[in-house]
Amino acid sequence: MRVTVERAALLKALGHVHRVVERRNTIPILSNVLLRADGETLRLKATDLDIEVTETIPADIAQAGSTTVPAYVIYDIVRKLSDGAQVSLEMAGDGGQMQIRSGRSRFMLQALPESDFPDLAAGDLPHSFELPAADLKRLIEKTQFAISTEETRYYLNGIFLHAIEVSGQPMLRAVATDGHRLARVELPAPKGSEGMPGVIIPRKAVAEIVKLVEDGSETIRIELSSAKVRMTFDGVVLTSKLIDGTFPDYQRVIPTGNDKLLTVERAEFAKAVDRVSTISSERGRAVKLALGDGRLTLSVNNPDSGSATEEIEVDYEAGSIDIGFNARYLLDITAQLDGDTALFKLADPGSPTVIQDRDGANALYVLMPMRV
């Protein structure tokens, strides 16, 4: 194999694929990136056996061939080369090492044969549709923060993506929850998504998808079965196993009868929560909201460090209520809202509260209260 490629193109591709490689691996080949030179392109592939990312870039190929080299090492080498440089990749005689040349720099990397590299076969992916990159980014960013990190409830360690009918309209809906808060976002279902199975996209794949979306792509092709999903960006293909589990019936925890309506200025409320929570303990993080007569009093009482209160004017006409929430969760949710105001639908101090931009907004959040 003898290939010459532009440093910028190689760095960008390595940046995309090397991230899925785990830094600590008991299987040496999984620390490597596969390089395959053929025709006029160089194909790079990396996997952790759950996610696989491949990217194809143009290259000047003097001799076709393939090999695998340590992903983080080659990424660091290319990152440190000069801007605008040409990079030459060449297999040494016995195939056990690959030489990297650029300008006056020379590197020899230990290589392993392509035959050892695993292939994450996607199999048949019967459902496929296209989605604007901005829509996919919105679905993920508005729900990602609520993904559970608790490994015992593995079926909550991802985003539940499914097609659903709302008031006769087909919608594509993303839901995530960790048992304390729930995020639900929907948009009109793209053509081809009807009848797709409900799938749980794992947390690691979600994080990679966000980074790939940010690197620029107008439209993303999504293909899926009940076991795998494949997303095709500009020249980049991400394939991931899905979480094999049943997502809970989230509809049951979204209250519909909450009749105490509170409207607040979103930015003012978030700043007030942030200020009073300075006093709260790391373990507790509880902030108390006392509502009545068009006023909201936020207070935190920490026996170890002191207390804090702040009062803001709000639009609230129902009966007085005192309710506590985790300050971090309140800030996470208000950060996801798009409008200048936030609408809280409350019931009582022990029941979940609904938070959204306005009635009928396509993003809805549910937050469990805390005892204060």
C-alpha positions as CSV (number, residue, x, y, z in Angstrom):
1,M,0.0,0.0,0.0
2,R,1.3,3.4,-1.0
3,V,-0.9,6.5,-0.6
4,T,-0.5,10.3,-0.5
5,V,-3.3,12.3,1.0
6,E,-3.8,15.9,2.2
7,R,-3.2,16.4,5.9
8,A,-6.5,18.4,6.4
9,A,-8.7,15.7,4.8
10,L,-6.8,12.9,6.7
11,L,-7.1,14.8,10.0
12,K,-10.8,15.4,9.7
13,A,-11.5,11.8,8.8
14,L,-9.3,10.5,11.7
15,G,-11.1,13.0,14.0
16,H,-14.4,11.4,13.1
17,V,-13.4,7.7,13.3
18,H,-10.9,7.6,16.2
19,R,-13.4,8.8,18.8
20,V,-15.2,5.5,18.9
21,V,-12.0,3.6,19.8
22,E,-11.8,2.9,23.5
23,R,-8.5,4.0,25.0
24,R,-8.1,0.8,27.1
25,N,-8.5,-2.4,25.1
26,T,-7.8,-6.0,25.9
27,I,-8.2,-6.8,22.2
28,P,-5.3,-5.1,20.4
29,I,-7.0,-4.9,17.0
30,L,-9.8,-2.8,18.5
31,S,-7.2,0.0,19.3
32,N,-6.5,0.3,15.6
33,V,-8.1,2.1,12.7
34,L,-8.4,0.3,9.4
35,L,-7.0,2.0,6.3
36,R,-8.0,0.7,2.9
37,A,-6.6,2.3,-0.3
38,D,-8.5,1.5,-3.5
39,G,-9.2,3.3,-6.8
40,E,-8.9,7.0,-5.9
41,T,-10.0,6.9,-2.3
42,L,-8.7,6.0,1.2
43,R,-11.3,4.4,3.5
44,L,-10.9,4.7,7.3
45,K,-12.8,2.5,9.7
46,A,-12.9,2.2,13.5
47,T,-15.1,0.2,15.9
48,D,-15.6,-0.8,19.5
49,L,-17.9,-3.7,18.4
50,D,-21.0,-1.7,19.3
51,I,-20.4,1.3,17.1
52,E,-18.6,1.5,13.8
53,V,-17.7,4.7,11.9
54,T,-16.3,4.7,8.4
55,E,-15.2,7.7,6.2
56,T,-14.0,7.8,2.7
57,I,-11.6,10.6,1.4
58,P,-9.9,11.3,-1.9
59,A,-6.3,10.1,-2.1
60,D,-3.5,9.7,-4.6
61,I,-3.0,5.9,-4.6
62,A,0.3,4.6,-6.1
63,Q,-0.4,1.1,-4.8
64,A,-3.7,-0.3,-3.5
65,G,-3.8,-2.2,-0.2
66,S,-4.9,-2.2,3.4
67,T,-3.7,-2.3,7.0
68,T,-4.5,-1.3,10.5
69,V,-2.5,1.0,12.9
70,P,-3.1,2.4,16.4
71,A,-5.9,5.0,16.1
72,Y,-4.9,7.5,18.7
73,V,-1.2,7.4,17.7
74,I,-1.9,8.2,14.0
75,Y,-4.4,10.8,14.9
76,D,-1.9,12.6,17.2
77,I,0.9,12.4,14.5
78,V,-1.3,13.9,11.8
79,R,-2.6,16.5,14.2
80,K,0.9,17.7,14.9
81,L,2.0,17.9,11.2
82,S,2.2,21.3,9.4
83,D,-0.9,22.8,7.9
84,G,-1.2,22.2,4.2
85,A,1.2,19.3,4.2
86,Q,1.0,16.2,2.1
87,V,1.1,12.9,4.0
88,S,2.5,9.7,2.6
89,L,1.4,6.3,4.0
90,E,3.4,3.3,2.9
91,M,3.7,-0.3,4.1
92,A,7.2,-1.5,4.9
93,G,8.4,-4.7,3.2
94,D,7.2,-7.4,5.7
95,G,3.8,-5.7,6.3
96,G,4.4,-5.4,10.0
97,Q,5.0,-1.7,10.0
98,M,3.6,1.3,8.2
99,Q,5.7,4.4,7.4
100,I,4.2,7.9,7.7
101,R,6.2,10.6,5.8
102,S,5.5,14.4,5.7
103,G,8.1,16.9,4.9
104,R,11.2,16.0,6.9
105,S,9.1,13.9,9.5
106,R,9.2,10.1,9.4
107,F,7.2,7.8,11.7
108,M,7.1,4.0,11.7
109,L,3.9,2.5,13.3
110,Q,3.3,-1.1,14.3
111,A,0.6,-2.5,12.0
112,L,-1.8,-5.5,12.3
113,P,-3.4,-7.2,9.2
114,E,-6.8,-6.2,7.9
115,S,-7.9,-9.9,8.2
116,D,-8.0,-9.5,12.0
117,F,-10.3,-6.4,11.9
118,P,-13.9,-7.1,13.0
119,D,-16.8,-6.1,10.7
120,L,-20.0,-4.8,12.4
121,A,-22.4,-6.3,9.7
122,A,-25.5,-4.2,9.7
123,G,-27.6,-6.9,8.1
124,D,-31.0,-6.0,6.6
125,L,-32.2,-2.5,7.5
126,P,-35.7,-2.4,6.2
127,H,-36.8,1.1,7.3
128,S,-35.1,4.1,5.8
129,F,-35.8,7.9,5.6
130,E,-34.0,11.2,5.3
131,L,-34.0,13.9,7.9
132,P,-32.6,17.4,7.8
133,A,-29.5,17.6,10.0
134,A,-31.0,20.5,12.0
135,D,-34.0,18.3,12.9
136,L,-31.9,15.4,14.0
137,K,-29.7,17.8,16.0
138,R,-32.8,19.3,17.7
139,L,-34.3,15.8,18.6
140,I,-31.0,14.8,20.2
141,E,-29.9,18.1,21.9
142,K,-33.3,18.7,23.5
143,T,-33.4,15.2,25.1
144,Q,-29.7,14.0,25.5
145,F,-29.3,15.6,29.0
146,A,-32.0,13.4,30.4
147,I,-30.4,10.0,29.4
148,S,-29.8,7.9,32.5
149,T,-26.2,6.9,33.4
150,E,-27.4,4.1,35.7
151,E,-26.1,0.9,34.2
152,T,-28.6,-1.3,36.0
153,R,-31.5,0.2,34.1
154,Y,-29.7,-0.2,30.8
155,Y,-32.9,0.4,28.8
156,L,-32.8,4.0,29.9
157,N,-29.2,4.5,28.7
158,G,-30.3,6.0,25.4
159,I,-32.8,8.0,23.4
160,F,-36.1,6.3,22.5
161,L,-36.9,7.2,18.9
162,H,-40.3,6.2,17.5
163,A,-43.1,7.1,15.1
164,I,-46.4,8.1,16.7
165,E,-49.7,9.6,15.7
166,V,-50.6,12.9,17.4
167,S,-54.1,14.3,16.7
168,G,-54.1,12.4,13.4
169,Q,-50.7,13.7,12.4
170,P,-47.7,11.3,12.0
171,M,-44.8,12.5,14.2
172,L,-41.3,11.3,14.9
173,R,-40.7,11.5,18.7
174,A,-37.6,11.3,20.8
175,V,-37.8,10.6,24.6
176,A,-35.2,10.2,27.3
177,T,-35.6,9.8,31.1
178,D,-33.5,8.9,34.1
179,G,-36.5,8.5,36.4
180,H,-36.1,12.0,37.9
181,R,-36.8,14.0,34.8
182,L,-38.2,13.2,31.3
183,A,-37.6,15.0,28.0
184,R,-40.0,14.5,25.0
185,V,-39.5,16.2,21.7
186,E,-41.3,15.6,18.4
187,L,-41.5,16.8,14.8
188,P,-43.5,15.9,11.7
189,A,-42.6,12.4,10.7
190,P,-40.4,12.3,7.5
191,K,-41.5,10.2,4.6
192,G,-40.5,6.6,5.0
193,S,-40.5,6.6,8.8
194,E,-44.1,5.2,9.1
195,G,-44.2,1.8,10.7
196,M,-40.6,2.0,11.9
197,P,-39.9,0.0,15.1
198,G,-39.4,2.0,18.3
199,V,-35.6,1.9,18.9
200,I,-33.3,3.0,21.8
201,I,-30.1,4.6,20.5
202,P,-27.3,4.2,23.0
203,R,-25.7,7.1,24.8
204,K,-22.3,6.7,23.2
205,A,-23.8,6.6,19.7
206,V,-25.9,9.7,20.5
207,A,-22.8,11.6,21.5
208,E,-21.0,10.6,18.2
209,I,-24.0,11.6,16.1
210,V,-24.1,15.1,17.7
211,K,-20.4,15.6,16.8
212,L,-21.0,14.4,13.2
213,V,-24.0,16.6,12.8
214,E,-22.0,19.6,13.9
215,D,-19.4,19.0,11.3
216,G,-21.8,19.9,8.6
217,S,-24.2,17.9,6.6
218,E,-27.5,19.1,5.0
219,T,-29.5,15.9,5.1
220,I,-28.9,12.6,7.0
221,R,-30.0,9.3,5.8
222,I,-31.3,7.0,8.6
223,E,-31.7,3.3,8.0
224,L,-32.7,0.9,10.8
225,S,-33.9,-2.5,11.9
226,S,-35.0,-3.5,15.4
227,A,-31.3,-4.3,16.2
228,K,-29.1,-1.7,14.4
229,V,-29.2,1.8,13.0
230,R,-27.0,3.3,10.3
231,M,-26.7,7.0,9.7
232,T,-25.1,8.4,6.6
233,F,-23.6,11.9,6.7
234,D,-21.4,13.5,4.0
235,G,-18.9,10.7,3.4
236,V,-19.3,9.4,6.9
237,V,-21.3,6.3,7.9
238,L,-22.0,5.5,11.5
239,T,-23.5,2.1,12.3
240,S,-24.5,1.3,15.9
241,K,-26.1,-1.6,17.7
242,L,-29.4,-0.6,19.5
243,I,-30.2,-1.2,23.1
244,D,-31.9,-4.5,23.4
245,G,-34.6,-3.7,25.8
246,T,-38.1,-2.3,26.2
247,F,-38.4,1.5,26.9
248,P,-41.0,2.0,29.7
249,D,-44.5,3.4,29.0
250,Y,-43.4,7.1,29.4
251,Q,-46.9,8.4,28.6
252,R,-48.1,7.2,32.1
253,V,-45.7,9.6,33.9
254,I,-46.7,12.7,31.9
255,P,-49.5,14.3,34.0
256,T,-52.5,15.7,32.1
257,G,-54.5,17.2,35.0
258,N,-52.0,19.7,36.3
259,D,-54.1,22.9,36.7
260,K,-51.9,25.3,38.5
261,L,-50.2,27.4,35.8
262,L,-47.1,29.4,36.4
263,T,-45.5,31.6,33.7
264,V,-42.0,33.0,34.4
265,E,-39.4,34.9,32.5
266,R,-37.0,32.1,31.6
267,A,-33.7,33.9,31.8
268,E,-34.6,35.7,35.1
269,F,-35.8,32.5,36.6
270,A,-32.7,30.5,35.6
271,K,-30.4,33.2,37.0
272,A,-32.3,33.3,40.3
273,V,-32.2,29.5,40.6
274,D,-28.4,29.6,39.9
275,R,-27.8,32.3,42.5
276,V,-29.7,30.7,45.4
277,S,-28.4,27.2,44.6
278,T,-24.8,28.5,45.4
279,I,-25.7,27.7,49.0
280,S,-27.1,24.3,48.4
281,S,-25.1,21.1,49.3
282,E,-23.7,19.0,46.4
283,R,-25.7,16.1,47.6
284,G,-29.0,17.8,48.1
285,R,-29.1,20.5,45.4
286,A,-32.7,21.2,46.5
287,V,-34.3,24.6,45.9
288,K,-37.8,25.5,47.3
289,L,-40.3,27.4,45.2
290,A,-43.0,29.2,47.3
291,L,-45.8,30.4,45.0
292,G,-48.7,32.8,45.8
293,D,-50.1,36.2,44.8
294,G,-48.1,36.7,41.6
295,R,-44.8,36.2,43.5
296,L,-42.3,33.3,43.5
297,T,-39.9,33.1,46.3
298,L,-36.9,30.8,45.8
299,S,-35.1,29.6,48.9
300,V,-32.3,27.2,49.8
301,N,-31.5,26.2,53.4
302,N,-28.2,24.4,54.0
303,P,-27.4,23.7,57.7
304,D,-23.7,23.5,56.8
305,S,-23.3,26.8,54.9
306,G,-26.3,29.0,55.4
307,S,-29.4,30.1,53.5
308,A,-30.5,32.1,50.5
309,T,-33.8,33.6,49.2
310,E,-34.7,35.5,46.1
311,E,-38.1,36.8,45.0
312,I,-39.3,37.3,41.4
313,E,-42.6,38.5,40.0
314,V,-44.4,35.8,38.0
315,D,-47.8,35.2,36.3
316,Y,-49.6,32.9,38.8
317,E,-53.2,33.0,39.9
318,A,-53.8,29.6,41.5
319,G,-53.7,28.7,45.2
320,S,-50.4,29.0,47.2
321,I,-48.0,26.0,46.9
322,D,-44.6,25.2,48.2
323,I,-42.6,22.7,46.1
324,G,-39.0,21.6,45.9
325,F,-36.8,20.7,42.9
326,N,-33.2,19.7,42.2
327,A,-31.6,23.0,41.1
328,R,-29.4,21.3,38.5
329,Y,-32.3,19.7,36.9
330,L,-34.3,23.0,36.8
331,L,-31.3,24.7,35.1
332,D,-30.9,21.8,32.6
333,I,-34.5,22.0,31.5
334,T,-34.8,25.8,31.3
335,A,-31.6,25.8,29.1
336,Q,-33.4,23.6,26.6
337,L,-36.4,26.0,26.2
338,D,-36.5,28.2,23.1
339,G,-38.8,31.0,24.2
340,D,-38.4,34.0,26.6
341,T,-41.0,32.5,29.0
342,A,-41.4,29.1,30.6
343,L,-44.7,27.6,31.5
344,F,-44.9,25.3,34.6
345,K,-48.0,23.1,35.1
346,L,-48.1,22.1,38.8
347,A,-50.5,19.9,40.8
348,D,-49.2,19.5,44.3
349,P,-45.8,19.3,46.2
350,G,-45.6,15.5,45.7
351,S,-46.6,15.2,42.0
352,P,-44.5,15.6,38.8
353,T,-44.5,19.1,37.1
354,V,-44.7,19.7,33.4
355,I,-42.4,22.4,32.0
356,Q,-42.6,23.7,28.4
357,D,-42.3,26.9,26.3
358,R,-46.0,27.3,25.9
359,D,-49.1,25.1,25.6
360,G,-48.8,22.8,22.6
361,A,-45.0,23.3,22.2
362,N,-43.3,20.4,20.5
363,A,-40.8,20.0,23.4
364,L,-42.1,19.0,26.8
365,Y,-40.3,18.2,30.1
366,V,-41.5,16.4,33.2
367,L,-39.7,17.0,36.5
368,M,-40.2,15.0,39.8
369,P,-40.3,17.2,42.9
370,M,-38.0,16.8,45.9
371,R,-38.8,17.0,49.6
372,V,-37.6,20.3,51.1
